[in-house]
């Protein structure tokens, strides 16, 4: 009766091998894990492309931010002085 504890529930060695082979075939044909790997790769590539875009656009946005800052500084200093002729 000790042979019944193998997970297949079959005492005969031939049937045990068949049971193990059937489980291996089912494991081989199962695609649930492959879908998970696909999603992980897709998500990682999206994150990588996003970081690359941030690197490309960071310099340009920094320059634009500095231009806006200098423009606002100019306008605010002229508003305090009451000089709007050059604006």
Phi and psi in radians as a Rosetta constraint file:
Dihedral C 1 N 2 CA 2 C 2 CIRCULARHARMONIC -1.133 0.35
Dihedral N 2 CA 2 C 2 N 3 CIRCULARHARMONIC -0.448 0.35
Dihedral C 2 N 3 CA 3 C 3 CIRCULARHARMONIC -1.234 0.35
Dihedral N 3 CA 3 C 3 N 4 CIRCULARHARMONIC -0.277 0.35
Dihedral C 3 N 4 CA 4 C 4 CIRCULARHARMONIC -1.294 0.35
Dihedral N 4 CA 4 C 4 N 5 CIRCULARHARMONIC -0.265 0.35
Dihedral C 4 N 5 CA 5 C 5 CIRCULARHARMONIC -1.505 0.35
Dihedral N 5 CA 5 C 5 N 6 CIRCULARHARMONIC 0.380 0.35
Dihedral C 5 N 6 CA 6 C 6 CIRCULARHARMONIC -1.543 0.35
Dihedral N 6 CA 6 C 6 N 7 CIRCULARHARMONIC -0.038 0.35
Dihedral C 6 N 7 CA 7 C 7 CIRCULARHARMONIC 1.680 0.35
Dihedral N 7 CA 7 C 7 N 8 CIRCULARHARMONIC -0.343 0.35
Dihedral C 7 N 8 CA 8 C 8 CIRCULARHARMONIC -1.657 0.35
Dihedral N 8 CA 8 C 8 N 9 CIRCULARHARMONIC -0.425 0.35
Dihedral C 8 N 9 CA 9 C 9 CIRCULARHARMONIC 1.368 0.35
Dihedral N 9 CA 9 C 9 N 10 CIRCULARHARMONIC 0.291 0.35
Dihedral C 9 N 10 CA 10 C 10 CIRCULARHARMONIC -2.067 0.35
Dihedral N 10 CA 10 C 10 N 11 CIRCULARHARMONIC 2.262 0.35
Dihedral C 10 N 11 CA 11 C 11 CIRCULARHARMONIC -1.403 0.35
Dihedral N 11 CA 11 C 11 N 12 CIRCULARHARMONIC -0.421 0.35
Dihedral C 11 N 12 CA 12 C 12 CIRCULARHARMONIC -1.408 0.35
Dihedral N 12 CA 12 C 12 N 13 CIRCULARHARMONIC 2.399 0.35
Dihedral C 12 N 13 CA 13 C 13 CIRCULARHARMONIC -1.099 0.35
Dihedral N 13 CA 13 C 13 N 14 CIRCULARHARMONIC -0.643 0.35
Dihedral C 13 N 14 CA 14 C 14 CIRCULARHARMONIC -1.105 0.35
Dihedral N 14 CA 14 C 14 N 15 CIRCULARHARMONIC -0.765 0.35
Dihedral C 14 N 15 CA 15 C 15 CIRCULARHARMONIC -1.232 0.35
Dihedral N 15 CA 15 C 15 N 16 CIRCULARHARMONIC -0.528 0.35
Dihedral C 15 N 16 CA 16 C 16 CIRCULARHARMONIC -1.131 0.35
Dihedral N 16 CA 16 C 16 N 17 CIRCULARHARMONIC -0.759 0.35
Dihedral C 16 N 17 CA 17 C 17 CIRCULARHARMONIC -1.088 0.35
Dihedral N 17 CA 17 C 17 N 18 CIRCULARHARMONIC -0.741 0.35
Dihedral C 17 N 18 CA 18 C 18 CIRCULARHARMONIC -1.106 0.35
Dihedral N 18 CA 18 C 18 N 19 CIRCULARHARMONIC -0.687 0.35
Dihedral C 18 N 19 CA 19 C 19 CIRCULARHARMONIC -1.121 0.35
Dihedral N 19 CA 19 C 19 N 20 CIRCULARHARMONIC -0.778 0.35
Dihedral C 19 N 20 CA 20 C 20 CIRCULARHARMONIC -1.117 0.35
Dihedral N 20 CA 20 C 20 N 21 CIRCULARHARMONIC -0.751 0.35
Dihedral C 20 N 21 CA 21 C 21 CIRCULARHARMONIC -1.108 0.35
Dihedral N 21 CA 21 C 21 N 22 CIRCULARHARMONIC -0.694 0.35
Dihedral C 21 N 22 CA 22 C 22 CIRCULARHARMONIC -1.117 0.35
Dihedral N 22 CA 22 C 22 N 23 CIRCULARHARMONIC -0.712 0.35
Dihedral C 22 N 23 CA 23 C 23 CIRCULARHARMONIC -1.164 0.35
Dihedral N 23 CA 23 C 23 N 24 CIRCULARHARMONIC -0.652 0.35
Dihedral C 23 N 24 CA 24 C 24 CIRCULARHARMONIC -1.148 0.35
Dihedral N 24 CA 24 C 24 N 25 CIRCULARHARMONIC -0.697 0.35
Dihedral C 24 N 25 CA 25 C 25 CIRCULARHARMONIC -1.117 0.35
Dihedral N 25 CA 25 C 25 N 26 CIRCULARHARMONIC -0.738 0.35
Dihedral C 25 N 26 CA 26 C 26 CIRCULARHARMONIC -1.100 0.35
Dihedral N 26 CA 26 C 26 N 27 CIRCULARHARMONIC -0.717 0.35
Dihedral C 26 N 27 CA 27 C 27 CIRCULARHARMONIC -1.115 0.35
Dihedral N 27 CA 27 C 27 N 28 CIRCULARHARMONIC -0.715 0.35
Dihedral C 27 N 28 CA 28 C 28 CIRCULARHARMONIC -1.154 0.35
Dihedral N 28 CA 28 C 28 N 29 CIRCULARHARMONIC -0.650 0.35
Dihedral C 28 N 29 CA 29 C 29 CIRCULARHARMONIC -1.474 0.35
Dihedral N 29 CA 29 C 29 N 30 CIRCULARHARMONIC -0.227 0.35
Dihedral C 29 N 30 CA 30 C 30 CIRCULARHARMONIC -1.235 0.35
Dihedral N 30 CA 30 C 30 N 31 CIRCULARHARMONIC 2.238 0.35
Dihedral C 30 N 31 CA 31 C 31 CIRCULARHARMONIC -1.938 0.35
Dihedral N 31 CA 31 C 31 N 32 CIRCULARHARMONIC 0.144 0.35
Dihedral C 31 N 32 CA 32 C 32 CIRCULARHARMONIC -1.099 0.35
Dihedral N 32 CA 32 C 32 N 33 CIRCULARHARMONIC -0.733 0.35
Dihedral C 32 N 33 CA 33 C 33 CIRCULARHARMONIC -1.173 0.35
Dihedral N 33 CA 33 C 33 N 34 CIRCULARHARMONIC -0.587 0.35
Dihedral C 33 N 34 CA 34 C 34 CIRCULARHARMONIC -1.139 0.35
Dihedral N 34 CA 34 C 34 N 35 CIRCULARHARMONIC -0.640 0.35
Dihedral C 34 N 35 CA 35 C 35 CIRCULARHARMONIC -1.141 0.35
Dihedral N 35 CA 35 C 35 N 36 CIRCULARHARMONIC -0.692 0.35
Dihedral C 35 N 36 CA 36 C 36 CIRCULARHARMONIC -1.094 0.35
Dihedral N 36 CA 36 C 36 N 37 CIRCULARHARMONIC -0.756 0.35
Dihedral C 36 N 37 CA 37 C 37 CIRCULARHARMONIC -1.106 0.35
Dihedral N 37 CA 37 C 37 N 38 CIRCULARHARMONIC -0.700 0.35
Dihedral C 37 N 38 CA 38 C 38 CIRCULARHARMONIC -1.037 0.35
Dihedral N 38 CA 38 C 38 N 39 CIRCULARHARMONIC -0.769 0.35
Dihedral C 38 N 39 CA 39 C 39 CIRCULARHARMONIC -1.166 0.35
Dihedral N 39 CA 39 C 39 N 40 CIRCULARHARMONIC -0.658 0.35
Dihedral C 39 N 40 CA 40 C 40 CIRCULARHARMONIC -1.123 0.35
Dihedral N 40 CA 40 C 40 N 41 CIRCULARHARMONIC -0.775 0.35
Dihedral C 40 N 41 CA 41 C 41 CIRCULARHARMONIC -1.137 0.35
Dihedral N 41 CA 41 C 41 N 42 CIRCULARHARMONIC -0.748 0.35
Dihedral C 41 N 42 CA 42 C 42 CIRCULARHARMONIC -1.097 0.35
Dihedral N 42 CA 42 C 42 N 43 CIRCULARHARMONIC -0.787 0.35
Dihedral C 42 N 43 CA 43 C 43 CIRCULARHARMONIC -1.127 0.35
Dihedral N 43 CA 43 C 43 N 44 CIRCULARHARMONIC -0.733 0.35
Dihedral C 43 N 44 CA 44 C 44 CIRCULARHARMONIC -1.110 0.35
Dihedral N 44 CA 44 C 44 N 45 CIRCULARHARMONIC -0.677 0.35
Dihedral C 44 N 45 CA 45 C 45 CIRCULARHARMONIC -1.206 0.35
Dihedral N 45 CA 45 C 45 N 46 CIRCULARHARMONIC -0.628 0.35
Dihedral C 45 N 46 CA 46 C 46 CIRCULARHARMONIC -1.142 0.35
Dihedral N 46 CA 46 C 46 N 47 CIRCULARHARMONIC -0.743 0.35
Dihedral C 46 N 47 CA 47 C 47 CIRCULARHARMONIC -1.131 0.35
Dihedral N 47 CA 47 C 47 N 48 CIRCULARHARMONIC -0.728 0.35
Dihedral C 47 N 48 CA 48 C 48 CIRCULARHARMONIC -1.087 0.35
Dihedral N 48 CA 48 C 48 N 49 CIRCULARHARMONIC -0.768 0.35
Dihedral C 48 N 49 CA 49 C 49 CIRCULARHARMONIC -1.144 0.35
Dihedral N 49 CA 49 C 49 N 50 CIRCULARHARMONIC -0.648 0.35
Dihedral C 49 N 50 CA 50 C 50 CIRCULARHARMONIC -1.115 0.35
Dihedral N 50 CA 50 C 50 N 51 CIRCULARHARMONIC -0.758 0.35
Dihedral C 50 N 51 CA 51 C 51 CIRCULARHARMONIC -1.130 0.35
Dihedral N 51 CA 51 C 51 N 52 CIRCULARHARMONIC -0.646 0.35
Dihedral C 51 N 52 CA 52 C 52 CIRCULARHARMONIC -1.127 0.35
Dihedral N 52 CA 52 C 52 N 53 CIRCULARHARMONIC -0.719 0.35
Dihedral C 52 N 53 CA 53 C 53 CIRCULARHARMONIC -1.141 0.35
Dihedral N 53 CA 53 C 53 N 54 CIRCULARHARMONIC -0.676 0.35
Dihedral C 53 N 54 CA 54 C 54 CIRCULARHARMONIC -1.081 0.35
Dihedral N 54 CA 54 C 54 N 55 CIRCULARHARMONIC -0.727 0.35
Dihedral C 54 N 55 CA 55 C 55 CIRCULARHARMONIC -1.098 0.35
Dihedral N 55 CA 55 C 55 N 56 CIRCULARHARMONIC -0.660 0.35
Dihedral C 55 N 56 CA 56 C 56 CIRCULARHARMONIC -1.257 0.35
Dihedral N 56 CA 56 C 56 N 57 CIRCULARHARMONIC -0.747 0.35
Dihedral C 56 N 57 CA 57 C 57 CIRCULARHARMONIC -1.537 0.35
Dihedral N 57 CA 57 C 57 N 58 CIRCULARHARMONIC -0.179 0.35
Dihedral C 57 N 58 CA 58 C 58 CIRCULARHARMONIC -1.114 0.35
Dihedral N 58 CA 58 C 58 N 59 CIRCULARHARMONIC -0.711 0.35
Dihedral C 58 N 59 CA 59 C 59 CIRCULARHARMONIC -1.148 0.35
Dihedral N 59 CA 59 C 59 N 60 CIRCULARHARMONIC -0.772 0.35
Dihedral C 59 N 60 CA 60 C 60 CIRCULARHARMONIC -1.148 0.35
Dihedral N 60 CA 60 C 60 N 61 CIRCULARHARMONIC -0.697 0.35
Dihedral C 60 N 61 CA 61 C 61 CIRCULARHARMONIC -1.237 0.35
Dihedral N 61 CA 61 C 61 N 62 CIRCULARHARMONIC -0.555 0.35
Dihedral C 61 N 62 CA 62 C 62 CIRCULARHARMONIC -1.115 0.35
Dihedral N 62 CA 62 C 62 N 63 CIRCULARHARMONIC -0.745 0.35
Dihedral C 62 N 63 CA 63 C 63 CIRCULARHARMONIC -1.135 0.35
Dihedral N 63 CA 63 C 63 N 64 CIRCULARHARMONIC -0.723 0.35
Dihedral C 63 N 64 CA 64 C 64 CIRCULARHARMONIC -1.142 0.35
Dihedral N 64 CA 64 C 64 N 65 CIRCULARHARMONIC -0.686 0.35
Dihedral C 64 N 65 CA 65 C 65 CIRCULARHARMONIC -1.096 0.35
Dihedral N 65 CA 65 C 65 N 66 CIRCULARHARMONIC -0.694 0.35
Dihedral C 65 N 66 CA 66 C 66 CIRCULARHARMONIC -1.150 0.35
Dihedral N 66 CA 66 C 66 N 67 CIRCULARHARMONIC -0.656 0.35
Dihedral C 66 N 67 CA 67 C 67 CIRCULARHARMONIC -1.153 0.35
Dihedral N 67 CA 67 C 67 N 68 CIRCULARHARMONIC -0.725 0.35
Dihedral C 67 N 68 CA 68 C 68 CIRCULARHARMONIC -1.133 0.35
Dihedral N 68 CA 68 C 68 N 69 CIRCULARHARMONIC -0.739 0.35
Dihedral C 68 N 69 CA 69 C 69 CIRCULARHARMONIC -1.057 0.35
Dihedral N 69 CA 69 C 69 N 70 CIRCULARHARMONIC -0.799 0.35
Dihedral C 69 N 70 CA 70 C 70 CIRCULARHARMONIC -1.170 0.35
Dihedral N 70 CA 70 C 70 N 71 CIRCULARHARMONIC -0.625 0.35
Dihedral C 70 N 71 CA 71 C 71 CIRCULARHARMONIC -1.150 0.35
Dihedral N 71 CA 71 C 71 N 72 CIRCULARHARMONIC -0.751 0.35
Dihedral C 71 N 72 CA 72 C 72 CIRCULARHARMONIC -1.180 0.35
Dihedral N 72 CA 72 C 72 N 73 CIRCULARHARMONIC -0.635 0.35
Dihedral C 72 N 73 CA 73 C 73 CIRCULARHARMONIC -1.112 0.35
Dihedral N 73 CA 73 C 73 N 74 CIRCULARHARMONIC -0.741 0.35
Dihedral C 73 N 74 CA 74 C 74 CIRCULARHARMONIC -1.090 0.35
Dihedral N 74 CA 74 C 74 N 75 CIRCULARHARMONIC -0.814 0.35
Dihedral C 74 N 75 CA 75 C 75 CIRCULARHARMONIC -1.152 0.35
Dihedral N 75 CA 75 C 75 N 76 CIRCULARHARMONIC -0.762 0.35
Dihedral C 75 N 76 CA 76 C 76 CIRCULARHARMONIC -1.164 0.35
Dihedral N 76 CA 76 C 76 N 77 CIRCULARHARMONIC -0.643 0.35
Dihedral C 76 N 77 CA 77 C 77 CIRCULARHARMONIC -1.209 0.35
Dihedral N 77 CA 77 C 77 N 78 CIRCULARHARMONIC -0.611 0.35
Dihedral C 77 N 78 CA 78 C 78 CIRCULARHARMONIC -1.285 0.35
Dihedral N 78 CA 78 C 78 N 79 CIRCULARHARMONIC -0.517 0.35
Dihedral C 78 N 79 CA 79 C 79 CIRCULARHARMONIC -1.192 0.35
Dihedral N 79 CA 79 C 79 N 80 CIRCULARHARMONIC -0.627 0.35
Dihedral C 79 N 80 CA 80 C 80 CIRCULARHARMONIC -1.194 0.35
Dihedral N 80 CA 80 C 80 N 81 CIRCULARHARMONIC -0.690 0.35
Dihedral C 80 N 81 CA 81 C 81 CIRCULARHARMONIC -1.414 0.35
Dihedral N 81 CA 81 C 81 N 82 CIRCULARHARMONIC -0.277 0.35
Dihedral C 81 N 82 CA 82 C 82 CIRCULARHARMONIC 1.400 0.35
Dihedral N 82 CA 82 C 82 N 83 CIRCULARHARMONIC 0.275 0.35
Dihedral C 82 N 83 CA 83 C 83 CIRCULARHARMONIC -1.811 0.35
Dihedral N 83 CA 83 C 83 N 84 CIRCULARHARMONIC 1.845 0.35
Dihedral C 83 N 84 CA 84 C 84 CIRCULARHARMONIC -2.002 0.35
Dihedral N 84 CA 84 C 84 N 85 CIRCULARHARMONIC 0.216 0.35
Dihedral C 84 N 85 CA 85 C 85 CIRCULARHARMONIC -1.214 0.35
Dihedral N 85 CA 85 C 85 N 86 CIRCULARHARMONIC -0.644 0.35
Dihedral C 85 N 86 CA 86 C 86 CIRCULARHARMONIC -1.468 0.35
Dihedral N 86 CA 86 C 86 N 87 CIRCULARHARMONIC -0.082 0.35
